[in-house]
Amino acid sequence: MLLQAAKFVGAGLATIGLAGAGVGIGTVFGALVLGTSRNPNLKDELFRIAILGFALTEAIALFALLVAFLILFAL
C-alpha cells in the first residue's frame, strides 16, 4: 500500500516537467513572433531555429513522461 502511494506521488512529481515544457514551447514561439515582427527579413531563419527549439523542448517533455511511466509501471 505504501509502495503504491509512493509510486503515485513520484509519477505526479515527474509530470511537473510537462508543465515546464509547455511554458518552454510558449516562450519559443513567443520569441519567434517577436523576432519576426522586429526583422521580417529573417523570418525563414528564425522559423528554422524555432522549430529546433520546439523539438528540443518537446524531447524534454517526452523524457519526463517516460520517467513518470517508468515509475508507475516498472516496479
Predicted model as a PDB file, atoms N, CA, C, CB and O in Angstrom, pLDDT in the B-factor column:
MODEL        1                                                                  
ATOM      1  N   MET A   1       0.824  -1.191   0.000  1.00 89.00           N  
ATOM      2  CA  MET A   1       0.000   0.000   0.000  1.00 89.00           C  
ATOM      3  C   MET A   1       0.871   1.260   0.000  1.00 89.00           C  
ATOM      4  CB  MET A   1      -0.939  -0.005   1.210  1.00 89.00           C  
ATOM      5  O   MET A   1       0.618   2.200  -0.754  1.00 89.00           O  
ATOM      6  N   LEU A   2       1.895   1.269   0.851  1.00 92.00           N  
ATOM      7  CA  LEU A   2       2.776   2.427   0.925  1.00 92.00           C  
ATOM      8  C   LEU A   2       3.604   2.572  -0.349  1.00 92.00           C  
ATOM      9  CB  LEU A   2       3.695   2.316   2.140  1.00 92.00           C  
ATOM     10  O   LEU A   2       3.867   3.689  -0.795  1.00 92.00           O  
ATOM     11  N   LEU A   3       4.014   1.451  -0.933  1.00 88.00           N  
ATOM     12  CA  LEU A   3       4.770   1.490  -2.181  1.00 88.00           C  
ATOM     13  C   LEU A   3       3.907   2.044  -3.317  1.00 88.00           C  
ATOM     14  CB  LEU A   3       5.290   0.084  -2.539  1.00 88.00           C  
ATOM     15  O   LEU A   3       4.385   2.823  -4.141  1.00 88.00           O  
ATOM     16  N   GLN A   4       2.665   1.648  -3.354  1.00 90.00           N  
ATOM     17  CA  GLN A   4       1.757   2.151  -4.395  1.00 90.00           C  
ATOM     18  C   GLN A   4       1.552   3.659  -4.248  1.00 90.00           C  
ATOM     19  CB  GLN A   4       0.395   1.419  -4.328  1.00 90.00           C  
ATOM     20  O   GLN A   4       1.540   4.382  -5.244  1.00 90.00           O  
ATOM     21  N   ALA A   5       1.393   4.136  -3.014  1.00 92.00           N  
ATOM     22  CA  ALA A   5       1.231   5.574  -2.793  1.00 92.00           C  
ATOM     23  C   ALA A   5       2.492   6.334  -3.199  1.00 92.00           C  
ATOM     24  CB  ALA A   5       0.895   5.856  -1.321  1.00 92.00           C  
ATOM     25  O   ALA A   5       2.410   7.412  -3.788  1.00 92.00           O  
ATOM     26  N   ALA A   6       3.656   5.770  -2.882  1.00 91.00           N  
ATOM     27  CA  ALA A   6       4.913   6.421  -3.256  1.00 91.00           C  
ATOM     28  C   ALA A   6       5.074   6.461  -4.772  1.00 91.00           C  
ATOM     29  CB  ALA A   6       6.105   5.694  -2.617  1.00 91.00           C  
ATOM     30  O   ALA A   6       5.610   7.433  -5.304  1.00 91.00           O  
ATOM     31  N   LYS A   7       4.623   5.427  -5.476  1.00 91.00           N  
ATOM     32  CA  LYS A   7       4.682   5.417  -6.937  1.00 91.00           C  
ATOM     33  C   LYS A   7       3.798   6.515  -7.523  1.00 91.00           C  
ATOM     34  CB  LYS A   7       4.256   4.046  -7.483  1.00 91.00           C  
ATOM     35  O   LYS A   7       4.198   7.196  -8.467  1.00 91.00           O  
ATOM     36  N   PHE A   8       2.608   6.689  -6.972  1.00 93.00           N  
ATOM     37  CA  PHE A   8       1.710   7.726  -7.471  1.00 93.00           C  
ATOM     38  C   PHE A   8       2.280   9.118  -7.221  1.00 93.00           C  
ATOM     39  CB  PHE A   8       0.337   7.598  -6.816  1.00 93.00           C  
ATOM     40  O   PHE A   8       2.203   9.990  -8.087  1.00 93.00           O  
ATOM     41  N   VAL A   9       2.846   9.322  -6.048  1.00 93.00           N  
ATOM     42  CA  VAL A   9       3.440  10.626  -5.732  1.00 93.00           C  
ATOM     43  C   VAL A   9       4.639  10.887  -6.639  1.00 93.00           C  
ATOM     44  CB  VAL A   9       3.866  10.691  -4.242  1.00 93.00           C  
ATOM     45  O   VAL A   9       4.794  11.993  -7.156  1.00 93.00           O  
ATOM     46  N   GLY A  10       5.482   9.885  -6.835  1.00 90.00           N  
ATOM     47  CA  GLY A  10       6.649  10.046  -7.692  1.00 90.00           C  
ATOM     48  C   GLY A  10       6.280  10.318  -9.136  1.00 90.00           C  
ATOM     49  O   GLY A  10       6.902  11.151  -9.794  1.00 90.00           O  
ATOM     50  N   ALA A  11       5.273   9.622  -9.631  1.00 90.00           N  
ATOM     51  CA  ALA A  11       4.825   9.852 -11.012  1.00 90.00           C  
ATOM     52  C   ALA A  11       4.208  11.237 -11.159  1.00 90.00           C  
ATOM     53  CB  ALA A  11       3.808   8.775 -11.437  1.00 90.00           C  
ATOM     54  O   ALA A  11       4.395  11.899 -12.180  1.00 90.00           O  
ATOM     55  N   GLY A  12       3.484  11.668 -10.156  1.00 90.00           N  
ATOM     56  CA  GLY A  12       2.912  13.023 -10.192  1.00 90.00           C  
ATOM     57  C   GLY A  12       3.992  14.086 -10.194  1.00 90.00           C  
ATOM     58  O   GLY A  12       3.891  15.080 -10.912  1.00 90.00           O  
ATOM     59  N   LEU A  13       5.021  13.880  -9.396  1.00 91.00           N  
ATOM     60  CA  LEU A  13       6.127  14.837  -9.372  1.00 91.00           C  
ATOM     61  C   LEU A  13       6.915  14.812 -10.677  1.00 91.00           C  
ATOM     62  CB  LEU A  13       7.057  14.542  -8.197  1.00 91.00           C  
ATOM     63  O   LEU A  13       7.438  15.842 -11.102  1.00 91.00           O  
ATOM     64  N   ALA A  14       7.005  13.663 -11.310  1.00 88.00           N  
ATOM     65  CA  ALA A  14       7.737  13.567 -12.573  1.00 88.00           C  
ATOM     66  C   ALA A  14       7.015  14.292 -13.697  1.00 88.00           C  
ATOM     67  CB  ALA A  14       7.947  12.109 -12.951  1.00 88.00           C  
ATOM     68  O   ALA A  14       7.650  14.711 -14.664  1.00 88.00           O  
ATOM     69  N   THR A  15       5.709  14.446 -13.590  1.00 89.00           N  
ATOM     70  CA  THR A  15       4.968  15.127 -14.647  1.00 89.00           C  
ATOM     71  C   THR A  15       5.065  16.647 -14.549  1.00 89.00           C  
ATOM     72  CB  THR A  15       3.519  14.710 -14.606  1.00 89.00           C  
ATOM     73  O   THR A  15       4.520  17.348 -15.401  1.00 89.00           O  
ATOM     74  N   ILE A  16       5.741  17.167 -13.538  1.00 90.00           N  
ATOM     75  CA  ILE A  16       5.948  18.615 -13.461  1.00 90.00           C  
ATOM     76  C   ILE A  16       6.753  19.084 -14.671  1.00 90.00           C  
ATOM     77  CB  ILE A  16       6.672  19.001 -12.140  1.00 90.00           C  
ATOM     78  O   ILE A  16       6.597  20.215 -15.131  1.00 90.00           O  
ATOM     79  N   GLY A  17       7.622  18.198 -15.184  1.00 85.00           N  
ATOM     80  CA  GLY A  17       8.393  18.537 -16.376  1.00 85.00           C  
ATOM     81  C   GLY A  17       7.512  18.818 -17.579  1.00 85.00           C  
ATOM     82  O   GLY A  17       7.922  19.556 -18.474  1.00 85.00           O  
ATOM     83  N   LEU A  18       6.313  18.252 -17.627  1.00 89.00           N  
ATOM     84  CA  LEU A  18       5.398  18.513 -18.737  1.00 89.00           C  
ATOM     85  C   LEU A  18       4.894  19.949 -18.704  1.00 89.00           C  
ATOM     86  CB  LEU A  18       4.217  17.541 -18.695  1.00 89.00           C  
ATOM     87  O   LEU A  18       4.720  20.572 -19.751  1.00 89.00           O  
ATOM     88  N   ALA A  19       4.661  20.470 -17.518  1.00 90.00           N  
ATOM     89  CA  ALA A  19       4.236  21.872 -17.413  1.00 90.00           C  
ATOM     90  C   ALA A  19       5.373  22.794 -17.827  1.00 90.00           C  
ATOM     91  CB  ALA A  19       3.774  22.203 -15.972  1.00 90.00           C  
ATOM     92  O   ALA A  19       5.151  23.806 -18.492  1.00 90.00           O  
ATOM     93  N   GLY A  20       6.583  22.443 -17.435  1.00 90.00           N  
ATOM     94  CA  GLY A  20       7.737  23.240 -17.843  1.00 90.00           C  
ATOM     95  C   GLY A  20       7.937  23.235 -19.340  1.00 90.00           C  
ATOM     96  O   GLY A  20       8.340  24.244 -19.919  1.00 90.00           O  
ATOM     97  N   ALA A  21       7.663  22.114 -19.970  1.00 91.00           N  
ATOM     98  CA  ALA A  21       7.782  22.039 -21.425  1.00 91.00           C  
ATOM     99  C   ALA A  21       6.730  22.906 -22.104  1.00 91.00           C  
ATOM    100  CB  ALA A  21       7.654  20.587 -21.898  1.00 91.00           C  
ATOM    101  O   ALA A  21       7.009  23.532 -23.127  1.00 91.00           O  
ATOM    102  N   GLY A  22       5.546  22.948 -21.557  1.00 91.00           N  
ATOM    103  CA  GLY A  22       4.509  23.818 -22.113  1.00 91.00           C  
ATOM    104  C   GLY A  22       4.906  25.283 -22.039  1.00 91.00           C  
ATOM    105  O   GLY A  22       4.678  26.044 -22.980  1.00 91.00           O  
ATOM    106  N   VAL A  23       5.493  25.672 -20.933  1.00 94.00           N  
ATOM    107  CA  VAL A  23       5.975  27.045 -20.788  1.00 94.00           C  
ATOM    108  C   VAL A  23       7.112  27.305 -21.778  1.00 94.00           C  
ATOM    109  CB  VAL A  23       6.449  27.310 -19.333  1.00 94.00           C  
ATOM    110  O   VAL A  23       7.190  28.379 -22.376  1.00 94.00           O  
ATOM    111  N   GLY A  24       7.988  26.317 -21.944  1.00 93.00           N  
ATOM    112  CA  GLY A  24       9.112  26.472 -22.863  1.00 93.00           C  
ATOM    113  C   GLY A  24       8.664  26.621 -24.305  1.00 93.00           C  
ATOM    114  O   GLY A  24       9.212  27.439 -25.043  1.00 93.00           O  
ATOM    115  N   ILE A  25       7.679  25.844 -24.712  1.00 95.00           N  
ATOM    116  CA  ILE A  25       7.169  25.939 -26.083  1.00 95.00           C  
ATOM    117  C   ILE A  25       6.517  27.299 -26.315  1.00 95.00           C  
ATOM    118  CB  ILE A  25       6.159  24.806 -26.369  1.00 95.00           C  
ATOM    119  O   ILE A  25       6.688  27.899 -27.376  1.00 95.00           O  
ATOM    120  N   GLY A  26       5.779  27.777 -25.335  1.00 95.00           N  
ATOM    121  CA  GLY A  26       5.193  29.111 -25.445  1.00 95.00           C  
ATOM    122  C   GLY A  26       6.256  30.188 -25.559  1.00 95.00           C  
ATOM    123  O   GLY A  26       6.093  31.144 -26.317  1.00 95.00           O  
ATOM    124  N   THR A  27       7.338  30.044 -24.819  1.00 96.00           N  
ATOM    125  CA  THR A  27       8.432  31.016 -24.882  1.00 96.00           C  
ATOM    126  C   THR A  27       9.115  30.987 -26.240  1.00 96.00           C  
ATOM    127  CB  THR A  27       9.454  30.744 -23.779  1.00 96.00           C  
ATOM    128  O   THR A  27       9.445  32.035 -26.796  1.00 96.00           O  
ATOM    129  N   VAL A  28       9.327  29.791 -26.775  1.00 96.00           N  
ATOM    130  CA  VAL A  28       9.997  29.666 -28.076  1.00 96.00           C  
ATOM    131  C   VAL A  28       9.180  30.361 -29.166  1.00 96.00           C  
ATOM    132  CB  VAL A  28      10.212  28.175 -28.437  1.00 96.00           C  
ATOM    133  O   VAL A  28       9.725  31.151 -29.937  1.00 96.00           O  
ATOM    134  N   PHE A  29       7.896  30.077 -29.233  1.00 96.00           N  
ATOM    135  CA  PHE A  29       7.096  30.658 -30.307  1.00 96.00           C  
ATOM    136  C   PHE A  29       6.766  32.128 -30.042  1.00 96.00           C  
ATOM    137  CB  PHE A  29       5.809  29.863 -30.487  1.00 96.00           C  
ATOM    138  O   PHE A  29       6.542  32.890 -30.983  1.00 96.00           O  
ATOM    139  N   GLY A  30       6.733  32.532 -28.774  1.00 96.00           N  
ATOM    140  CA  GLY A  30       6.592  33.953 -28.473  1.00 96.00           C  
ATOM    141  C   GLY A  30       7.804  34.731 -28.954  1.00 96.00           C  
ATOM    142  O   GLY A  30       7.675  35.829 -29.495  1.00 96.00           O  
ATOM    143  N   ALA A  31       8.987  34.153 -28.752  1.00 96.00           N  
ATOM    144  CA  ALA A  31      10.211  34.797 -29.239  1.00 96.00           C  
ATOM    145  C   ALA A  31      10.238  34.812 -30.769  1.00 96.00           C  
ATOM    146  CB  ALA A  31      11.460  34.072 -28.689  1.00 96.00           C  
ATOM    147  O   ALA A  31      10.762  35.752 -31.367  1.00 96.00           O  
ATOM    148  N   LEU A  32       9.685  33.790 -31.399  1.00 97.00           N  
ATOM    149  CA  LEU A  32       9.611  33.775 -32.865  1.00 97.00           C  
ATOM    150  C   LEU A  32       8.741  34.917 -33.373  1.00 97.00           C  
ATOM    151  CB  LEU A  32       9.058  32.428 -33.365  1.00 97.00           C  
ATOM    152  O   LEU A  32       9.122  35.607 -34.319  1.00 97.00           O  
ATOM    153  N   VAL A  33       7.593  35.124 -32.768  1.00 97.00           N  
ATOM    154  CA  VAL A  33       6.700  36.207 -33.186  1.00 97.00           C  
ATOM    155  C   VAL A  33       7.372  37.560 -32.973  1.00 97.00           C  
ATOM    156  CB  VAL A  33       5.365  36.143 -32.410  1.00 97.00           C  
ATOM    157  O   VAL A  33       7.288  38.443 -33.826  1.00 97.00           O  
ATOM    158  N   LEU A  34       8.037  37.716 -31.832  1.00 97.00           N  
ATOM    159  CA  LEU A  34       8.716  38.973 -31.546  1.00 97.00           C  
ATOM    160  C   LEU A  34       9.850  39.224 -32.526  1.00 97.00           C  
ATOM    161  CB  LEU A  34       9.247  38.973 -30.124  1.00 97.00           C  
ATOM    162  O   LEU A  34       9.990  40.336 -33.036  1.00 97.00           O  
ATOM    163  N   GLY A  35      10.662  38.205 -32.797  1.00 96.00           N  
ATOM    164  CA  GLY A  35      11.772  38.356 -33.725  1.00 96.00           C  
ATOM    165  C   GLY A  35      11.317  38.639 -35.138  1.00 96.00           C  
ATOM    166  O   GLY A  35      11.934  39.430 -35.850  1.00 96.00           O  
ATOM    167  N   THR A  36      10.234  37.992 -35.546  1.00 96.00           N  
ATOM    168  CA  THR A  36       9.708  38.225 -36.891  1.00 96.00           C  
ATOM    169  C   THR A  36       9.132  39.630 -37.015  1.00 96.00           C  
ATOM    170  CB  THR A  36       8.636  37.184 -37.236  1.00 96.00           C  
ATOM    171  O   THR A  36       9.259  40.262 -38.064  1.00 96.00           O  
ATOM    172  N   SER A  37       8.506  40.118 -35.959  1.00 96.00           N  
ATOM    173  CA  SER A  37       7.949  41.473 -36.023  1.00 96.00           C  
ATOM    174  C   SER A  37       9.052  42.530 -36.019  1.00 96.00           C  
ATOM    175  CB  SER A  37       6.993  41.711 -34.848  1.00 96.00           C  
ATOM    176  O   SER A  37       8.879  43.610 -36.583  1.00 96.00           O  
ATOM    177  N   ARG A  38      10.176  42.225 -35.389  1.00 96.00           N  
ATOM    178  CA  ARG A  38      11.281  43.184 -35.386  1.00 96.00           C  
ATOM    179  C   ARG A  38      12.061  43.183 -36.696  1.00 96.00           C  
ATOM    180  CB  ARG A  38      12.220  42.884 -34.240  1.00 96.00           C  
ATOM    181  O   ARG A  38      12.495  44.235 -37.165  1.00 96.00           O  
ATOM    182  N   ASN A  39      12.238  41.994 -37.288  1.00 95.00           N  
ATOM    183  CA  ASN A  39      13.007  41.902 -38.521  1.00 95.00           C  
ATOM    184  C   ASN A  39      12.359  40.858 -39.441  1.00 95.00           C  
ATOM    185  CB  ASN A  39      14.494  41.536 -38.223  1.00 95.00           C  
ATOM    186  O   ASN A  39      12.721  39.683 -39.385  1.00 95.00           O  
ATOM    187  N   PRO A  40      11.428  41.264 -40.269  1.00 95.00           N  
ATOM    188  CA  PRO A  40      10.722  40.310 -41.132  1.00 95.00           C  
ATOM    189  C   PRO A  40      11.625  39.634 -42.168  1.00 95.00           C  
ATOM    190  CB  PRO A  40       9.597  41.014 -41.841  1.00 95.00           C  
ATOM    191  O   PRO A  40      11.266  38.578 -42.688  1.00 95.00           O  
ATOM    192  N   ASN A  41      12.759  40.204 -42.472  1.00 96.00           N  
ATOM    193  CA  ASN A  41      13.656  39.594 -43.458  1.00 96.00           C  
ATOM    194  C   ASN A  41      14.249  38.275 -42.970  1.00 96.00           C  
ATOM    195  CB  ASN A  41      14.776  40.556 -43.803  1.00 96.00           C  
ATOM    196  O   ASN A  41      14.630  37.436 -43.785  1.00 96.00           O  
ATOM    197  N   LEU A  42      14.332  38.081 -41.678  1.00 95.00           N  
ATOM    198  CA  LEU A  42      14.929  36.866 -41.109  1.00 95.00           C  
ATOM    199  C   LEU A  42      13.881  35.804 -40.768  1.00 95.00           C  
ATOM    200  CB  LEU A  42      15.724  37.215 -39.859  1.00 95.00           C  
ATOM    201  O   LEU A  42      14.143  34.890 -39.986  1.00 95.00           O  
ATOM    202  N   LYS A  43      12.694  35.937 -41.362  1.00 95.00           N  
ATOM    203  CA  LYS A  43      11.581  35.046 -40.999  1.00 95.00           C  
ATOM    204  C   LYS A  43      11.928  33.569 -41.179  1.00 95.00           C  
ATOM    205  CB  LYS A  43      10.355  35.382 -41.832  1.00 95.00           C  
ATOM    206  O   LYS A  43      11.651  32.764 -40.289  1.00 95.00           O  
ATOM    207  N   ASP A  44      12.519  33.200 -42.296  1.00 95.00           N  
ATOM    208  CA  ASP A  44      12.815  31.788 -42.562  1.00 95.00           C  
ATOM    209  C   ASP A  44      13.863  31.230 -41.598  1.00 95.00           C  
ATOM    210  CB  ASP A  44      13.295  31.615 -44.001  1.00 95.00           C  
ATOM    211  O   ASP A  44      13.720  30.118 -41.091  1.00 95.00           O  
ATOM    212  N   GLU A  45      14.912  32.007 -41.351  1.00 96.00           N  
ATOM    213  CA  GLU A  45      15.959  31.540 -40.435  1.00 96.00           C  
ATOM    214  C   GLU A  45      15.435  31.443 -39.005  1.00 96.00           C  
ATOM    215  CB  GLU A  45      17.174  32.480 -40.486  1.00 96.00           C  
ATOM    216  O   GLU A  45      15.747  30.492 -38.288  1.00 96.00           O  
ATOM    217  N   LEU A  46      14.640  32.427 -38.592  1.00 96.00           N  
ATOM    218  CA  LEU A  46      14.060  32.376 -37.246  1.00 96.00           C  
ATOM    219  C   LEU A  46      13.111  31.193 -37.096  1.00 96.00           C  
ATOM    220  CB  LEU A  46      13.321  33.681 -36.934  1.00 96.00           C  
ATOM    221  O   LEU A  46      13.054  30.573 -36.035  1.00 96.00           O  
ATOM    222  N   PHE A  47      12.369  30.880 -38.152  1.00 97.00           N  
ATOM    223  CA  PHE A  47      11.445  29.754 -38.083  1.00 97.00           C  
ATOM    224  C   PHE A  47      12.201  28.439 -37.928  1.00 97.00           C  
ATOM    225  CB  PHE A  47      10.560  29.711 -39.333  1.00 97.00           C  
ATOM    226  O   PHE A  47      11.785  27.567 -37.165  1.00 97.00           O  
ATOM    227  N   ARG A  48      13.313  28.295 -38.651  1.00 96.00           N  
ATOM    228  CA  ARG A  48      14.109  27.068 -38.510  1.00 96.00           C  
ATOM    229  C   ARG A  48      14.652  26.913 -37.091  1.00 96.00           C  
ATOM    230  CB  ARG A  48      15.269  27.068 -39.514  1.00 96.00           C  
ATOM    231  O   ARG A  48      14.630  25.819 -36.527  1.00 96.00           O  
ATOM    232  N   ILE A  49      15.130  27.999 -36.529  1.00 96.00           N  
ATOM    233  CA  ILE A  49      15.657  27.950 -35.167  1.00 96.00           C  
ATOM    234  C   ILE A  49      14.536  27.658 -34.170  1.00 96.00           C  
ATOM    235  CB  ILE A  49      16.358  29.277 -34.811  1.00 96.00           C  
ATOM    236  O   ILE A  49      14.741  26.922 -33.204  1.00 96.00           O  
ATOM    237  N   ALA A  50      13.345  28.236 -34.402  1.00 96.00           N  
ATOM    238  CA  ALA A  50      12.215  27.994 -33.505  1.00 96.00           C  
ATOM    239  C   ALA A  50      11.769  26.541 -33.557  1.00 96.00           C  
ATOM    240  CB  ALA A  50      11.046  28.911 -33.861  1.00 96.00           C  
ATOM    241  O   ALA A  50      11.414  25.973 -32.525  1.00 96.00           O  
ATOM    242  N   ILE A  51      11.780  25.927 -34.732  1.00 97.00           N  
ATOM    243  CA  ILE A  51      11.394  24.516 -34.831  1.00 97.00           C  
ATOM    244  C   ILE A  51      12.402  23.638 -34.097  1.00 97.00           C  
ATOM    245  CB  ILE A  51      11.283  24.082 -36.311  1.00 97.00           C  
ATOM    246  O   ILE A  51      12.019  22.659 -33.456  1.00 97.00           O  
ATOM    247  N   LEU A  52      13.684  23.980 -34.185  1.00 96.00           N  
ATOM    248  CA  LEU A  52      14.689  23.241 -33.430  1.00 96.00           C  
ATOM    249  C   LEU A  52      14.461  23.388 -31.927  1.00 96.00           C  
ATOM    250  CB  LEU A  52      16.096  23.721 -33.801  1.00 96.00           C  
ATOM    251  O   LEU A  52      14.540  22.409 -31.186  1.00 96.00           O  
ATOM    252  N   GLY A  53      14.182  24.597 -31.485  1.00 94.00           N  
ATOM    253  CA  GLY A  53      13.878  24.818 -30.065  1.00 94.00           C  
ATOM    254  C   GLY A  53      12.633  24.071 -29.623  1.00 94.00           C  
ATOM    255  O   GLY A  53      12.583  23.534 -28.516  1.00 94.00           O  
ATOM    256  N   PHE A  54      11.627  24.036 -30.487  1.00 96.00           N  
ATOM    257  CA  PHE A  54      10.407  23.284 -30.183  1.00 96.00           C  
ATOM    258  C   PHE A  54      10.711  21.797 -30.025  1.00 96.00           C  
ATOM    259  CB  PHE A  54       9.353  23.496 -31.286  1.00 96.00           C  
ATOM    260  O   PHE A  54      10.224  21.154 -29.095  1.00 96.00           O  
ATOM    261  N   ALA A  55      11.515  21.255 -30.932  1.00 96.00           N  
ATOM    262  CA  ALA A  55      11.831  19.824 -30.881  1.00 96.00           C  
ATOM    263  C   ALA A  55      12.606  19.480 -29.616  1.00 96.00           C  
ATOM    264  CB  ALA A  55      12.636  19.408 -32.119  1.00 96.00           C  
ATOM    265  O   ALA A  55      12.331  18.462 -28.981  1.00 96.00           O  
ATOM    266  N   LEU A  56      13.560  20.307 -29.249  1.00 94.00           N  
ATOM    267  CA  LEU A  56      14.335  20.029 -28.033  1.00 94.00           C  
ATOM    268  C   LEU A  56      13.478  20.150 -26.779  1.00 94.00           C  
ATOM    269  CB  LEU A  56      15.526  20.979 -27.936  1.00 94.00           C  
ATOM    270  O   LEU A  56      13.618  19.359 -25.846  1.00 94.00           O  
ATOM    271  N   THR A  57      12.591  21.141 -26.761  1.00 94.00           N  
ATOM    272  CA  THR A  57      11.702  21.304 -25.608  1.00 94.00           C  
ATOM    273  C   THR A  57      10.715  20.147 -25.511  1.00 94.00           C  
ATOM    274  CB  THR A  57      10.944  22.635 -25.697  1.00 94.00           C  
ATOM    275  O   THR A  57      10.415  19.672 -24.416  1.00 94.00           O  
ATOM    276  N   GLU A  58      10.216  19.701 -26.639  1.00 94.00           N  
ATOM    277  CA  GLU A  58       9.283  18.571 -26.640  1.00 94.00           C  
ATOM    278  C   GLU A  58       9.989  17.279 -26.219  1.00 94.00           C  
ATOM    279  CB  GLU A  58       8.649  18.400 -28.036  1.00 94.00           C  
ATOM    280  O   GLU A  58       9.375  16.410 -25.600  1.00 94.00           O  
ATOM    281  N   ALA A  59      11.265  17.151 -26.550  1.00 94.00           N  
ATOM    282  CA  ALA A  59      12.020  15.975 -26.120  1.00 94.00           C  
ATOM    283  C   ALA A  59      12.117  15.926 -24.603  1.00 94.00           C  
ATOM    284  CB  ALA A  59      13.426  15.977 -26.742  1.00 94.00           C  
ATOM    285  O   ALA A  59      12.036  14.850 -24.011  1.00 94.00           O  
ATOM    286  N   ILE A  60      12.286  17.068 -23.976  1.00 92.00           N  
ATOM    287  CA  ILE A  60      12.328  17.111 -22.509  1.00 92.00           C  
ATOM    288  C   ILE A  60      10.987  16.647 -21.938  1.00 92.00           C  
ATOM    289  CB  ILE A  60      12.664  18.547 -22.007  1.00 92.00           C  
ATOM    290  O   ILE A  60      10.949  15.917 -20.948  1.00 92.00           O  
ATOM    291  N   ALA A  61       9.891  17.072 -22.566  1.00 93.00           N  
ATOM    292  CA  ALA A  61       8.568  16.646 -22.101  1.00 93.00           C  
ATOM    293  C   ALA A  61       8.395  15.140 -22.249  1.00 93.00           C  
ATOM    294  CB  ALA A  61       7.466  17.380 -22.876  1.00 93.00           C  
ATOM    295  O   ALA A  61       7.828  14.488 -21.372  1.00 93.00           O  
ATOM    296  N   LEU A  62       8.878  14.590 -23.347  1.00 93.00           N  
ATOM    297  CA  LEU A  62       8.756  13.147 -23.543  1.00 93.00           C  
ATOM    298  C   LEU A  62       9.601  12.368 -22.544  1.00 93.00           C  
ATOM    299  CB  LEU A  62       9.160  12.774 -24.962  1.00 93.00           C  
ATOM    300  O   LEU A  62       9.196  11.296 -22.095  1.00 93.00           O  
ATOM    301  N   PHE A  63      10.770  12.895 -22.192  1.00 93.00           N  
ATOM    302  CA  PHE A  63      11.583  12.240 -21.172  1.00 93.00           C  
ATOM    303  C   PHE A  63      10.889  12.268 -19.814  1.00 93.00           C  
ATOM    304  CB  PHE A  63      12.954  12.907 -21.075  1.00 93.00           C  
ATOM    305  O   PHE A  63      10.938  11.288 -19.072  1.00 93.00           O  
ATOM    306  N   ALA A  64      10.246  13.385 -19.487  1.00 92.00           N  
ATOM    307  CA  ALA A  64       9.518  13.478 -18.220  1.00 92.00           C  
ATOM    308  C   ALA A  64       8.350  12.488 -18.201  1.00 92.00           C  
ATOM    309  CB  ALA A  64       9.004  14.919 -17.995  1.00 92.00           C  
ATOM    310  O   ALA A  64       8.090  11.848 -17.181  1.00 92.00           O  
ATOM    311  N   LEU A  65       7.659  12.367 -19.316  1.00 92.00           N  
ATOM    312  CA  LEU A  65       6.556  11.412 -19.398  1.00 92.00           C  
ATOM    313  C   LEU A  65       7.066   9.978 -19.297  1.00 92.00           C  
ATOM    314  CB  LEU A  65       5.780  11.603 -20.706  1.00 92.00           C  
ATOM    315  O   LEU A  65       6.432   9.136 -18.662  1.00 92.00           O  
ATOM    316  N   LEU A  66       8.197   9.703 -19.913  1.00 93.00           N  
ATOM    317  CA  LEU A  66       8.804   8.384 -19.830  1.00 93.00           C  
ATOM    318  C   LEU A  66       9.169   8.033 -18.392  1.00 93.00           C  
ATOM    319  CB  LEU A  66      10.039   8.315 -20.716  1.00 93.00           C  
ATOM    320  O   LEU A  66       8.932   6.911 -17.945  1.00 93.00           O  
ATOM    321  N   VAL A  67       9.737   8.974 -17.681  1.00 92.00           N  
ATOM    322  CA  VAL A  67      10.099   8.739 -16.282  1.00 92.00           C  
ATOM    323  C   VAL A  67       8.843   8.472 -15.448  1.00 92.00           C  
ATOM    324  CB  VAL A  67      10.879   9.950 -15.711  1.00 92.00           C  
ATOM    325  O   VAL A  67       8.840   7.593 -14.586  1.00 92.00           O  
ATOM    326  N   ALA A  68       7.781   9.234 -15.708  1.00 91.00           N  
ATOM    327  CA  ALA A  68       6.536   9.012 -14.964  1.00 91.00           C  
ATOM    328  C   ALA A  68       5.984   7.616 -15.213  1.00 91.00           C  
ATOM    329  CB  ALA A  68       5.491  10.060 -15.348  1.00 91.00           C  
ATOM    330  O   ALA A  68       5.549   6.942 -14.280  1.00 91.00           O  
ATOM    331  N   PHE A  69       6.000   7.176 -16.477  1.00 93.00           N  
ATOM    332  CA  PHE A  69       5.513   5.831 -16.781  1.00 93.00           C  
ATOM    333  C   PHE A  69       6.420   4.747 -16.202  1.00 93.00           C  
ATOM    334  CB  PHE A  69       5.391   5.649 -18.286  1.00 93.00           C  
ATOM    335  O   PHE A  69       5.942   3.702 -15.761  1.00 93.00           O  
ATOM    336  N   LEU A  70       7.702   4.992 -16.204  1.00 93.00           N  
ATOM    337  CA  LEU A  70       8.619   4.006 -15.605  1.00 93.00           C  
ATOM    338  C   LEU A  70       8.380   3.885 -14.111  1.00 93.00           C  
ATOM    339  CB  LEU A  70      10.086   4.394 -15.871  1.00 93.00           C  
ATOM    340  O   LEU A  70       8.415   2.782 -13.567  1.00 93.00           O  
ATOM    341  N   ILE A  71       8.140   4.991 -13.447  1.00 91.00           N  
ATOM    342  CA  ILE A  71       7.859   4.952 -12.014  1.00 91.00           C  
ATOM    343  C   ILE A  71       6.570   4.184 -11.756  1.00 91.00           C  
ATOM    344  CB  ILE A  71       7.762   6.379 -11.435  1.00 91.00           C  
ATOM    345  O   ILE A  71       6.494   3.388 -10.820  1.00 91.00           O  
ATOM    346  N   LEU A  72       5.563   4.420 -12.578  1.00 90.00           N  
ATOM    347  CA  LEU A  72       4.269   3.767 -12.348  1.00 90.00           C  
ATOM    348  C   LEU A  72       4.290   2.265 -12.664  1.00 90.00           C  
ATOM    349  CB  LEU A  72       3.202   4.443 -13.187  1.00 90.00           C  
ATOM    350  O   LEU A  72       3.745   1.468 -11.900  1.00 90.00           O  
ATOM    351  N   PHE A  73       4.906   1.877 -13.771  1.00 91.00           N  
ATOM    352  CA  PHE A  73       4.721   0.522 -14.259  1.00 91.00           C  
ATOM    353  C   PHE A  73       5.942  -0.375 -14.184  1.00 91.00           C  
ATOM    354  CB  PHE A  73       4.269   0.577 -15.638  1.00 91.00           C  
ATOM    355  O   PHE A  73       5.812  -1.574 -14.427  1.00 91.00           O  
ATOM    356  N   ALA A  74       7.125   0.141 -13.860  1.00 87.00           N  
ATOM    357  CA  ALA A  74       8.319  -0.690 -13.885  1.00 87.00           C  
ATOM    358  C   ALA A  74       8.514  -1.487 -12.601  1.00 87.00           C  
ATOM    359  CB  ALA A  74       9.526   0.166 -14.132  1.00 87.00           C  
ATOM    360  O   ALA A  74       9.044  -2.598 -12.641  1.00 87.00           O  
ATOM    361  N   LEU A  75       8.102  -0.950 -11.489  1.00 67.00           N  
ATOM    362  CA  LEU A  75       8.321  -1.679 -10.220  1.00 67.00           C  
ATOM    363  C   LEU A  75       7.126  -2.481  -9.802  1.00 67.00           C  
ATOM    364  CB  LEU A  75       8.676  -0.723  -9.117  1.00 67.00           C  
ATOM    365  O   LEU A  75       7.159  -3.142  -8.764  1.00 67.00           O  
TER     366      LEU A  75                                                      
ENDMDL                                                                          
END                                                                             
